[in-house]
C-alpha cells in the first residue's frame, strides 16, 4: 500500500477567517473531539497570542483526552530585530501547552520588503531562530511558508533559502502555502517536484481556493511528493475558502490509494461535515462533493433506471464509504423508475407499473402547474400514499373561508389589519367547524386548522413551521401570476418540506400547510411512517 498522508485540519483557525464563520470556545472543543473521532492527525486550535478567546480555548483544551489527534497552536516568527526568547507571540505558543506548533513566515521577497519592511537577510534569521527556539522547548514544529508559490515564481533562489532556514532551525515539516490561491495544478506540481529535490525535510501543502483549484492543487502536490495536507472542513476559509478536506480525504484514500485517517473512519466523514456546519450555524452545502445531500442525488429518469440496475453506472463511489446515501429525486424529468424507487423506500412494494405510471403522470401534471417535488419530498410521499386504494387520510377538508379587514375594532391601530379564518374539516366521519384569528391569512388558517385537528390529534401541537417561502413563477403576469409556496416544518428532530401552487397565494399556502400536518399525523401511525 502507498505511504499515508498526514492530515492537518485548520478549521478552527484558518476556517474561522471565512465570512460568517465563528465558533465559541465550547464549539471549538466539541469540534476537536469530533475530528479526533474521525481520525484527523493534527488539529490546529487557533492563535493563542492573537485574542482572548483562543487563549481561553487552549487553557480549557488541556483537559481534552484525545485518542488520535494532536492539538496544534498557531503563531508567527518573531518580529524583525527581536529575539525569539523575548517575543510575546512565541512565548504564548509555548504556554499554550500543545505538543505541536505551527509558525508562519515570509517566503516572497515582495512581502519581506514591503509588508514586513525588513531585509531579506533579517527575514532568514528570524525564521531560523524562531523555529530553533520552539524546537528547544521539545515541541513538534511545522513551518508555514506563506505565499511560497508566488515567491518562488518571483525569486526562486530566495524562496528556497527561506525553506533552508526553516530546515536548519529543525522544522519537522515545511508547508508550502498557496496563500493567494492563484496557482494552477501544473505549476504546483512542477514547483513541488523541484523543492523535493532541494529540501530533505518533509513537505506539506496549504492551498486556498481563489481559483477554485485548492483541492486539485493539493492532490497535485501529493502526487509530486508532499506528505502533509492542510485544509478545513467544508472548505471554510477567507475569501473563497481553503482546500476542502471533505473532498481531499476521500480523493486521497479512495482514488489515489493514500491512507489518510488514523482510525480509518472514512464512513463518518459526512456526519462530521454536517456537524461542523451545524456548530458554525451555517446551512450545509448540499452540493459539496462526497458529503453533500446532492452528491449522490439522481433526478433524470434514464439515470435512475440505470442506477437501479447497476449502482456504479452513475455513481463514482459507493456513497456509504463516506457516510452518505443515494437519493432519488422526483420531478417532471423523472421516469417510472423514480416513482418505483421512492415507493420501495416507503415500503410500498406492491406499487404496480400502471399505478406508478399514473403517479408519474400526476407529478408531471402538477409540476406543469407550479409544484416542485424535489424540494418537497413530504408532499411527494403523500402523493404516493394517496394513490393507494387502501389509504385513508387522517382528515379531509370540507371548506374554508378567510376574511381580512381593516378598522374592524376601534382598539386596533389604523394601520393594522385583522385576518380571520373559518375551517370545516371531516375527521373520522365527524365534521368540525372552527375559527381563529391571525396576524395574516395564512397564520389564521394555520391556527384554525390546528384548533380543529387538536381535538382528535394532539400531536399537531408539536409541529412548528420553521420556514415559509413564496415564489412568483411567471412575473410578467403581475397579480395573476402563478405562485409556489414551500413550507419547512419541524417537530423535535424531524424536519420535512411541503409544497403548494396556485394563482391564489392563500390556496397555495393552504395546500402546503395541509400537507405539512397530514404528513406529521401519518408519522404517528404505526406501520405507516414515511421517511423524511
Secondary structure, DSSP 8 states (H G I E B T S, - for coil): -B---EEEE-TTTTGGGSTT----HHHHHHHHHHHHHHT-SEEEEE-TTT-HHHHHHHHHHTT---SS-EEEEEEE---TTS-GGG-HHHHHHHHTT-SEEEEEEE-SHHHHHHTS-S-HHHHHHHHHHHHHHHHHTT-EEEEEEETHHHHHHH-HHHHHHHHHHHHHHT-SEEEEEETT----HHHHHHHHHHHHTT--S-EEEEEB-TTS-HHHHHHHHHHTT--EEEEBGGG--STT-B-BHHHHHHIIIIIS-B---TT--GGGHHHHHHHHHHHHT----TT-TTTSTTTTEE-SHHHHHHHHH-GGGS-SS-GGGGT---EE--STT--HHHHHHHHHHTT-TT--HHHHHHHHHHHHHHHHTT---TT-HHHHHHHHHHTSTT---S-EEEEEEEEEEES-STTS-TT-EEEEEEEEEEETTEEEEEEEEESSHHHHHHHHHHHHHHTT-GGGGG-EEEEEEEEES-GGGGGG--EEEEEEEEETTEEEEEEEEESSHHHHHHHHHHHHHHHHHHHTSTT-----
